[in-house]
Amino acid sequence: MDEAVSAAEANRNFSAILRNVREGQSYLVTSHGRPVARIVPPGRQPDLTATTRDALLARLEDQPLIDIGRWSRDELYERT
């Protein structure tokens, strides 16, 4: 089971958290009560790269192509 820790607390105690992770503990990092990250020992997280990539590609194949024209560099980096 993951131990919940706020982002601020994780920042203050990062060295201790890493020592605990090395010993097998895992943490769920929250920000304003919402989960934002999980810190787990390397062997405990599943490798979802191929599964995630395949799911994304399958979803993209179902999407119609839309011609939106050319964008300028400024439009590409415009912040909204």
N, CA, C and O of each residue as an XYZ file, in Angstrom:
320
protein
N       0.851     -1.186      0.000
C       0.000      0.000      0.000
C       0.895      1.247      0.000
O       1.883      1.310      0.731
N       0.543      2.216     -0.812
C       1.308      3.464     -0.881
C       0.996      4.338      0.320
O      -0.144      4.419      0.776
N       2.031      4.986      0.818
C       1.831      5.974      1.880
C       1.618      7.328      1.212
O       2.426      7.744      0.382
N       0.537      8.017      1.569
C       0.256      9.332      0.984
C       1.155     10.375      1.621
O       1.362     10.377      2.834
N       1.686     11.259      0.791
C       2.546     12.340      1.264
C       2.279     13.558      0.380
O       2.161     13.432     -0.839
N       2.185     14.722      0.989
C       1.953     15.931      0.201
C       3.220     16.277     -0.581
O       4.318     15.862     -0.212
N       3.060     17.029     -1.647
C       4.212     17.438     -2.455
C       5.185     18.264     -1.620
O       6.399     18.117     -1.762
N       4.672     19.119     -0.762
C       5.542     19.933      0.088
C       6.335     19.055      1.045
O       7.534     19.258      1.237
N       5.663     18.082      1.644
C       6.342     17.173      2.567
C       7.370     16.313      1.819
O       8.464     16.070      2.327
N       7.021     15.860      0.628
C       7.957     15.078     -0.181
C       9.191     15.906     -0.512
O      10.308     15.388     -0.512
N       8.995     17.183     -0.792
C      10.109     18.072     -1.088
C      11.020     18.229      0.127
O      12.243     18.168      0.001
N      10.429     18.431      1.295
C      11.215     18.619      2.523
C      11.951     17.350      2.938
O      13.051     17.431      3.486
N      11.367     16.185      2.688
C      11.918     14.922      3.185
C      12.358     13.983      2.074
O      12.299     12.764      2.235
N      12.797     14.534      0.950
C      13.080     13.712     -0.216
C      14.145     12.653      0.052
O      13.996     11.511     -0.384
N      15.207     13.003      0.754
C      16.270     12.031      1.035
C      15.737     10.861      1.853
O      16.044      9.707      1.553
N      14.948     11.145      2.877
C      14.375     10.087      3.710
C      13.411      9.224      2.892
O      13.383      8.003      3.047
N      12.625      9.856      2.025
C      11.696      9.110      1.182
C      12.464      8.161      0.269
O      12.065      7.009      0.099
N      13.567      8.635     -0.325
C      14.359      7.766     -1.200
C      14.957      6.598     -0.426
O      15.010      5.484     -0.948
N      15.402      6.821      0.792
C      15.918      5.715      1.613
C      14.820      4.685      1.856
O      15.063      3.482      1.765
N      13.618      5.153      2.163
C      12.506      4.241      2.411
C      12.096      3.485      1.146
O      11.746      2.306      1.207
N      12.142      4.159      0.017
C      11.815      3.507     -1.257
C      12.837      2.408     -1.541
O      12.478      1.332     -2.020
N      14.090      2.674     -1.251
C      15.140      1.667     -1.437
C      14.838      0.411     -0.611
O      15.206     -0.697     -1.000
N      14.167      0.594      0.529
C      13.820     -0.524      1.403
C      12.464     -1.142      1.053
O      12.026     -2.072      1.730
N      11.792     -0.648      0.012
C      10.562     -1.263     -0.447
C       9.297     -0.452     -0.238
O       8.238     -0.833     -0.736
N       9.377      0.660      0.486
C       8.202      1.510      0.718
C       7.841      2.253     -0.568
O       8.724      2.591     -1.356
N       6.572      2.503     -0.779
C       6.143      3.316     -1.916
C       5.285      4.468     -1.408
O       4.683      4.384     -0.338
N       5.237      5.538     -2.184
C       4.540      6.759     -1.781
C       3.624      7.236     -2.902
O       3.922      7.090     -4.087
N       2.507      7.808     -2.487
C       1.603      8.498     -3.392
C       1.717      9.979     -3.058
O       1.335     10.400     -1.967
N       2.239     10.768     -3.987
C       2.446     12.198     -3.756
C       1.180     12.940     -4.180
O       0.661     12.736     -5.277
N       0.698     13.797     -3.294
C      -0.521     14.553     -3.577
C      -0.234     16.045     -3.594
O       0.703     16.522     -2.954
N      -1.053     16.764     -4.333
C      -1.001     18.223     -4.352
C      -2.433     18.709     -4.181
O      -3.304     18.409     -4.998
N      -2.663     19.444     -3.135
C      -4.013     19.917     -2.799
C      -4.988     18.737     -2.704
O      -6.140     18.831     -3.128
N      -4.502     17.626     -2.141
C      -5.342     16.462     -1.928
C      -5.535     15.549     -3.128
O      -6.189     14.512     -3.022
N      -4.975     15.926     -4.255
C      -5.125     15.111     -5.467
C      -3.818     14.390     -5.781
O      -2.746     14.987     -5.679
N      -3.890     13.115     -6.163
C      -2.670     12.380     -6.524
C      -2.015     12.978     -7.763
O      -2.682     13.261     -8.758
N      -0.698     13.167     -7.688
C       0.037     13.712     -8.832
C       1.205     12.828     -9.258
O       1.675     12.923    -10.391
N       1.676     11.968     -8.351
C       2.819     11.113     -8.688
C       2.870      9.936     -7.731
O       2.303      9.966     -6.638
N       3.561      8.908     -8.171
C       3.793      7.742     -7.325
C       5.293      7.487     -7.350
O       5.907      7.486     -8.417
N       5.881      7.271     -6.188
C       7.297      6.934     -6.073
C       7.353      5.492     -5.595
O       6.926      5.177     -4.484
N       7.889      4.614     -6.450
C       7.941      3.191     -6.128
C       9.328      2.652     -6.415
O      10.059      3.222     -7.225
N       9.703      1.555     -5.759
C      10.981      0.921     -6.096
C      10.979      0.484     -7.557
O       9.917      0.169     -8.093
N      12.130      0.455     -8.210
C      12.203      0.182     -9.647
C      11.524     -1.104    -10.090
O      10.920     -1.115    -11.163
N      11.587     -2.164     -9.340
C      11.027     -3.432     -9.766
C       9.523     -3.544     -9.575
O       8.922     -4.508    -10.050
N       8.900     -2.597     -8.901
C       7.485     -2.724     -8.568
C       6.529     -2.095     -9.563
O       5.327     -2.353     -9.493
N       7.006     -1.297    -10.468
C       6.071     -0.679    -11.407
C       6.021     -1.490    -12.698
O       7.057     -1.900    -13.222
N       4.820     -1.717    -13.203
C       4.702     -2.486    -14.444
C       5.212     -1.676    -15.625
O       5.144     -0.447    -15.624
N       5.720     -2.367    -16.624
C       6.170     -1.692    -17.840
C       4.971     -1.524    -18.766
O       4.556     -2.466    -19.442
N       4.428     -0.328    -18.788
C       3.228     -0.056    -19.575
C       3.540      0.628    -20.898
O       2.627      1.009    -21.631
N       4.819      0.787    -21.206
C       5.199      1.539    -22.395
C       4.591      0.960    -23.666
O       3.958      1.685    -24.433
N       4.776     -0.329    -23.895
C       4.261     -0.936    -25.127
C       2.736     -0.921    -25.139
O       2.131     -0.618    -26.167
N       2.111     -1.243    -24.017
C       0.655     -1.263    -23.934
C       0.085      0.124    -24.177
O      -0.886      0.278    -24.918
N       0.677      1.123    -23.566
C       0.214      2.496    -23.723
C       0.395      2.967    -25.161
O      -0.498      3.595    -25.731
N       1.543      2.665    -25.740
C       1.803      3.057    -27.128
C       0.796      2.405    -28.069
O       0.249      3.068    -28.951
N       0.549      1.101    -27.884
C      -0.396      0.397    -28.745
C      -1.801      0.968    -28.617
O      -2.510      1.103    -29.614
N      -2.210      1.307    -27.388
C      -3.538      1.890    -27.175
C      -3.642      3.249    -27.850
O      -4.662      3.563    -28.464
N      -2.594      4.056    -27.740
C      -2.601      5.372    -28.378
C      -2.662      5.250    -29.892
O      -3.440      5.949    -30.541
N      -1.848      4.369    -30.459
C      -1.853      4.203    -31.910
C      -3.203      3.695    -32.414
O      -3.682      4.133    -33.460
N      -3.817      2.769    -31.670
C      -5.135      2.262    -32.070
C      -6.163      3.380    -32.049
O      -7.009      3.470    -32.939
N      -6.090      4.227    -31.040
C      -7.041      5.336    -30.959
C      -6.816      6.343    -32.084
O      -7.772      6.849    -32.672
N      -5.559      6.629    -32.379
C      -5.250      7.570    -33.450
C      -5.691      7.056    -34.813
O      -6.114      7.839    -35.663
N      -5.596      5.738    -35.030
C      -6.021      5.161    -36.306
C      -7.512      5.385    -36.551
O      -7.947      5.464    -37.699
N      -8.290      5.486    -35.485
C      -9.738      5.686    -35.610
C     -10.122      7.143    -35.838
O     -11.280      7.429    -36.140
N      -9.186      8.060    -35.701
C      -9.484      9.484    -35.828
C      -9.359      9.923    -37.284
O      -8.418      9.526    -37.972
N     -10.293     10.732    -37.753
C     -10.188     11.231    -39.132
C      -9.067     12.287    -39.233
O      -8.785     13.015    -38.281
N      -8.449     12.340    -40.410
C      -7.453     13.370    -40.654
C      -8.153     14.691    -40.939
O      -9.155     14.729    -41.654
N      -7.629     15.760    -40.384
C      -8.211     17.080    -40.582
C      -7.120     17.998    -41.109
O      -6.050     18.099    -40.510
N      -7.382     18.666    -42.220
C      -6.420     19.614    -42.773
C      -6.635     20.959    -42.098
O      -7.641     21.628    -42.337
N      -5.694     21.351    -41.261
C      -5.836     22.618    -40.538
C      -4.943     23.703    -41.125
O      -4.858     24.807    -40.585
N      -4.281     23.387    -42.229
C      -3.416     24.381    -42.859
C      -2.070     24.455    -42.160
O      -1.718     23.604    -41.343
N      -1.341     25.481    -42.502
C      -0.009     25.655    -41.909
C      -0.090     26.592    -40.720
O      -0.891     27.527    -40.704
N       0.732     26.339    -39.741
C       0.831     27.207    -38.564
C       2.155     27.937    -38.590
O       3.165     27.411    -39.057
N       2.137     29.143    -38.088
C       3.393     29.880    -37.952
C       4.081     29.428    -36.659
O       3.458     28.815    -35.793
N       5.344     29.733    -36.548
C       6.093     29.395    -35.330
C       5.444     30.054    -34.117
O       5.331     29.432    -33.061
N       5.020     31.301    -34.258
C       4.381     32.010    -33.148
C       3.100     31.313    -32.701
O       2.832     31.218    -31.504
N       2.304     30.823    -33.661
C       1.070     30.127    -33.312
C       1.359     28.809    -32.583
O       0.639     28.432    -31.660
N       2.408     28.124    -33.003
C       2.754     26.853    -32.361
C       3.138     27.036    -30.899
O       2.846     26.176    -30.068
N       3.788     28.149    -30.579
C       4.281     28.364    -29.219
C       3.454     29.384    -28.444
O       3.864     29.837    -27.375
N       2.312     29.739    -28.973
C       1.452     30.696    -28.298
C       0.853     30.077    -27.046
O       0.359     28.950    -27.073
N       0.900     30.807    -25.974
C       0.302     30.324    -24.707
C      -1.119     30.851    -24.602
O      -1.401     32.007    -24.917
N      -1.995     29.981    -24.155
C      -3.395     30.392    -24.020
C      -3.764     30.543    -22.579
O      -4.905     30.884    -22.267
